[in-house]
Amino acid sequence: MDIKEMIELSLIHSNMTKTDIGNHFGVAQPNISRRIKTSKFTKEELEEIAHIMGAEYHSYFEFPDGTKFGD
């Protein structure tokens, strides 16, 4: 699942819109839609988007033995 799909599904789940996210960042809906389409977000921005929706964002590699690299 790519970032675009994760954000769009999470917006539906949290009953929020792209406009809600854009308002939080101080940008218009078309601009946030373009960024979602191209997945142009920093890890910190994704964490903030998750927070706005009442979720947590995790980004890491996890191996079967439990080893994690990243977040």
CNS distance restraints for C-alpha pairs under 8 A (distance, minus, plus):
assign (resid   1 and name CA) (resid   5 and name CA) 6.26 0.50 0.50
assign (resid   1 and name CA) (resid   6 and name CA) 6.58 0.50 0.50
assign (resid   2 and name CA) (resid   6 and name CA) 6.24 0.50 0.50
assign (resid   3 and name CA) (resid   7 and name CA) 6.11 0.50 0.50
assign (resid   3 and name CA) (resid  36 and name CA) 7.59 0.50 0.50
assign (resid   3 and name CA) (resid  39 and name CA) 5.82 0.50 0.50
assign (resid   4 and name CA) (resid   8 and name CA) 6.18 0.50 0.50
assign (resid   4 and name CA) (resid  36 and name CA) 5.33 0.50 0.50
assign (resid   4 and name CA) (resid  37 and name CA) 5.87 0.50 0.50
assign (resid   4 and name CA) (resid  38 and name CA) 7.44 0.50 0.50
assign (resid   4 and name CA) (resid  39 and name CA) 5.80 0.50 0.50
assign (resid   5 and name CA) (resid   9 and name CA) 6.01 0.50 0.50
assign (resid   6 and name CA) (resid  10 and name CA) 5.99 0.50 0.50
assign (resid   7 and name CA) (resid  11 and name CA) 6.04 0.50 0.50
assign (resid   7 and name CA) (resid  36 and name CA) 7.44 0.50 0.50
assign (resid   8 and name CA) (resid  12 and name CA) 6.46 0.50 0.50
assign (resid   9 and name CA) (resid  13 and name CA) 6.19 0.50 0.50
assign (resid  10 and name CA) (resid  14 and name CA) 6.00 0.50 0.50
assign (resid  10 and name CA) (resid  53 and name CA) 7.53 0.50 0.50
assign (resid  11 and name CA) (resid  15 and name CA) 5.90 0.50 0.50
assign (resid  11 and name CA) (resid  16 and name CA) 4.98 0.50 0.50
assign (resid  11 and name CA) (resid  17 and name CA) 5.99 0.50 0.50
assign (resid  11 and name CA) (resid  18 and name CA) 7.49 0.50 0.50
assign (resid  11 and name CA) (resid  53 and name CA) 7.15 0.50 0.50
assign (resid  12 and name CA) (resid  16 and name CA) 6.33 0.50 0.50
assign (resid  12 and name CA) (resid  17 and name CA) 7.64 0.50 0.50
assign (resid  14 and name CA) (resid  53 and name CA) 5.78 0.50 0.50
assign (resid  14 and name CA) (resid  54 and name CA) 7.45 0.50 0.50
assign (resid  16 and name CA) (resid  20 and name CA) 6.31 0.50 0.50
assign (resid  16 and name CA) (resid  21 and name CA) 7.94 0.50 0.50
assign (resid  16 and name CA) (resid  53 and name CA) 7.23 0.50 0.50
assign (resid  17 and name CA) (resid  21 and name CA) 6.73 0.50 0.50
assign (resid  18 and name CA) (resid  22 and name CA) 6.06 0.50 0.50
assign (resid  18 and name CA) (resid  29 and name CA) 6.07 0.50 0.50
assign (resid  18 and name CA) (resid  32 and name CA) 6.68 0.50 0.50
assign (resid  18 and name CA) (resid  33 and name CA) 6.60 0.50 0.50
assign (resid  19 and name CA) (resid  23 and name CA) 5.96 0.50 0.50
assign (resid  19 and name CA) (resid  28 and name CA) 7.06 0.50 0.50
assign (resid  19 and name CA) (resid  29 and name CA) 4.80 0.50 0.50
assign (resid  19 and name CA) (resid  32 and name CA) 7.72 0.50 0.50
assign (resid  20 and name CA) (resid  24 and name CA) 6.43 0.50 0.50
assign (resid  21 and name CA) (resid  25 and name CA) 6.55 0.50 0.50
assign (resid  21 and name CA) (resid  32 and name CA) 7.42 0.50 0.50
assign (resid  21 and name CA) (resid  49 and name CA) 6.88 0.50 0.50
assign (resid  21 and name CA) (resid  52 and name CA) 7.42 0.50 0.50
assign (resid  22 and name CA) (resid  26 and name CA) 5.88 0.50 0.50
assign (resid  22 and name CA) (resid  27 and name CA) 4.89 0.50 0.50
assign (resid  22 and name CA) (resid  28 and name CA) 5.65 0.50 0.50
assign (resid  22 and name CA) (resid  29 and name CA) 5.51 0.50 0.50
assign (resid  22 and name CA) (resid  31 and name CA) 7.64 0.50 0.50
assign (resid  22 and name CA) (resid  32 and name CA) 5.49 0.50 0.50
assign (resid  23 and name CA) (resid  27 and name CA) 5.96 0.50 0.50
assign (resid  23 and name CA) (resid  28 and name CA) 6.92 0.50 0.50
assign (resid  23 and name CA) (resid  29 and name CA) 7.81 0.50 0.50
assign (resid  27 and name CA) (resid  31 and name CA) 6.36 0.50 0.50
assign (resid  27 and name CA) (resid  32 and name CA) 6.72 0.50 0.50
assign (resid  28 and name CA) (resid  32 and name CA) 6.57 0.50 0.50
assign (resid  29 and name CA) (resid  33 and name CA) 5.98 0.50 0.50
assign (resid  30 and name CA) (resid  34 and name CA) 6.15 0.50 0.50
assign (resid  31 and name CA) (resid  35 and name CA) 6.34 0.50 0.50
assign (resid  32 and name CA) (resid  36 and name CA) 6.11 0.50 0.50
assign (resid  33 and name CA) (resid  37 and name CA) 6.08 0.50 0.50
assign (resid  34 and name CA) (resid  38 and name CA) 6.27 0.50 0.50
assign (resid  35 and name CA) (resid  39 and name CA) 5.64 0.50 0.50
assign (resid  35 and name CA) (resid  40 and name CA) 5.20 0.50 0.50
assign (resid  35 and name CA) (resid  41 and name CA) 7.18 0.50 0.50
assign (resid  36 and name CA) (resid  40 and name CA) 6.73 0.50 0.50
assign (resid  36 and name CA) (resid  41 and name CA) 7.98 0.50 0.50
assign (resid  41 and name CA) (resid  45 and name CA) 5.79 0.50 0.50
assign (resid  41 and name CA) (resid  46 and name CA) 6.33 0.50 0.50
assign (resid  42 and name CA) (resid  46 and name CA) 6.34 0.50 0.50
assign (resid  43 and name CA) (resid  47 and name CA) 6.23 0.50 0.50
assign (resid  43 and name CA) (resid  59 and name CA) 7.86 0.50 0.50
assign (resid  44 and name CA) (resid  48 and name CA) 6.23 0.50 0.50
assign (resid  45 and name CA) (resid  49 and name CA) 6.11 0.50 0.50
assign (resid  46 and name CA) (resid  50 and name CA) 6.14 0.50 0.50
assign (resid  46 and name CA) (resid  57 and name CA) 6.60 0.50 0.50
assign (resid  47 and name CA) (resid  51 and name CA) 6.19 0.50 0.50
assign (resid  47 and name CA) (resid  56 and name CA) 6.59 0.50 0.50
assign (resid  47 and name CA) (resid  57 and name CA) 5.14 0.50 0.50
assign (resid  47 and name CA) (resid  58 and name CA) 7.83 0.50 0.50
assign (resid  48 and name CA) (resid  52 and name CA) 6.19 0.50 0.50
assign (resid  49 and name CA) (resid  53 and name CA) 6.43 0.50 0.50
assign (resid  50 and name CA) (resid  54 and name CA) 6.19 0.50 0.50
assign (resid  50 and name CA) (resid  55 and name CA) 4.76 0.50 0.50
assign (resid  50 and name CA) (resid  56 and name CA) 5.23 0.50 0.50
assign (resid  50 and name CA) (resid  57 and name CA) 5.67 0.50 0.50
assign (resid  51 and name CA) (resid  55 and name CA) 5.34 0.50 0.50
assign (resid  51 and name CA) (resid  56 and name CA) 6.12 0.50 0.50
assign (resid  51 and name CA) (resid  57 and name CA) 7.98 0.50 0.50
assign (resid  58 and name CA) (resid  71 and name CA) 6.53 0.50 0.50
assign (resid  59 and name CA) (resid  70 and name CA) 6.53 0.50 0.50
assign (resid  59 and name CA) (resid  71 and name CA) 5.58 0.50 0.50
assign (resid  60 and name CA) (resid  68 and name CA) 6.51 0.50 0.50
assign (resid  60 and name CA) (resid  69 and name CA) 5.59 0.50 0.50
assign (resid  60 and name CA) (resid  70 and name CA) 4.39 0.50 0.50
assign (resid  60 and name CA) (resid  71 and name CA) 5.31 0.50 0.50
assign (resid  61 and name CA) (resid  68 and name CA) 5.44 0.50 0.50
assign (resid  61 and name CA) (resid  69 and name CA) 5.16 0.50 0.50
assign (resid  61 and name CA) (resid  70 and name CA) 6.38 0.50 0.50
assign (resid  62 and name CA) (resid  66 and name CA) 6.25 0.50 0.50
assign (resid  62 and name CA) (resid  67 and name CA) 5.66 0.50 0.50
assign (resid  62 and name CA) (resid  68 and name CA) 4.38 0.50 0.50
assign (resid  62 and name CA) (resid  69 and name CA) 6.62 0.50 0.50
assign (resid  63 and name CA) (resid  67 and name CA) 5.24 0.50 0.50
assign (resid  63 and name CA) (resid  68 and name CA) 6.44 0.50 0.50
